[in-house]
């Protein structure tokens, strides 16, 4: 009993001596709960190597996330906002519906959105973002989905700069493992240089992806 009382007293003294938690400023209270993910990357060759990408829950578009890209705070020049895109990616309220940031090949940023938490056909979409000239472009898109009920998967990959694309899709009998539908196609559409500031979460997939997805759905066993 004496030892327990001593421990209780020691704990109370420790807590009393601990500094109080710092209060958040109004600006911090408004922004900090919105942060979804951050990543430091060498995105802009002319700058000093740690541009910071930040994903924030949107204040204006429900179930979407905003992307902000900042210059390095340690640079000689004042930190600036290099890009701000509102509602760029899907950001749902459930587990398996949050976007994230990844390092892409070379000096590229990957923004991955997904809906894998519920539903028959979970999906993910990765946008590859690069810096060219004086701005950021969406250089590539990879879309993937699969069927939880009757089996099968689909992948569509498009280089938006060159227009080159490739799709693979299959349907598999979940009981026998037999492949009942299979497609592997490549091609080229008109290339583009879509600015990252023009991209929105509800933009349609490129035409080859939409076509492959429609065919894949039609091939589902009845």
Secondary structure, DSSP 4 states (H G I P E B T S, - for coil): -HHHHHHHHHHHHHHHHSPPPPPPPHHHHHHGGGEEEEEEE---TTS-S-EEEEEEE-SSSTTEEEEEEE--TTSSSPP-EEEEEEEEEE--SSTT---EEEE-SSSEEEEEEEE-SSSSS-EEEEEEEEEETTEEEEEEEEEEEE-TTT--EEEEEEETTT-EEEEEEEEE-TTT--EEEEEEEEEE------BGGG--TTPPPPHHHHHHHHHHHHTS--
